Amino acid sequence: MDAQATEAKAPGTAAAATEPMLVLSTGHLTEETCNLFLAEYEGPTWRKGDYGWFIYVTEDAESELPPDLAACLALARAKGAFWVMFDRDEAQVDELPAYDW
């Protein structure tokens, strides 16, 4: 059998999707946003242990979000990302303000 052969798919099935993710330092969030707001936020967020957060880039009104988080999500949208992963060990980027906490 040819190693390059493709498997037949059942009707109505699709290939697995891949969505782009922007990786940012938690230093682009204030301590309040990172440790208080995100812990209570009812939007699509998932805690990444002690290291940060995964956030789905929604079309939520940015006026309802803290300005630091809104800026990060706007950058993600501009880059075509569907997700943002905030990680405390990631380097900071020039496009966003940084907060020292």
Stockholm file with secondary structure:
# STOCKHOLM 1.0

chainA/1-101         MDAQATEAKAPGTAAAATEPMLVLSTGHLTEETCNLFLAEYEGPTWRKGDYGWFIYVTEDAESELPPDLAACLALARAKGAFWVMFDRDEAQVDELPAYDW
#=GR chainA/1-101 SS CCTTCCCCCCTTCCCCCCCCEEEEEGGGSCHHIIIIIHHHCCSSEEEETTTEEEEECCCCCGGGSCHHHHHHHHHHHHTTCSEEEEETTSCCCTTSCCCCC
#=GC SS_cons         CCTTCCCCCCTTCCCCCCCCEEEEEGGGSCHHIIIIIHHHCCSSEEEETTTEEEEECCCCCGGGSCHHHHHHHHHHHHTTCSEEEEETTSCCCTTSCCCCC
//
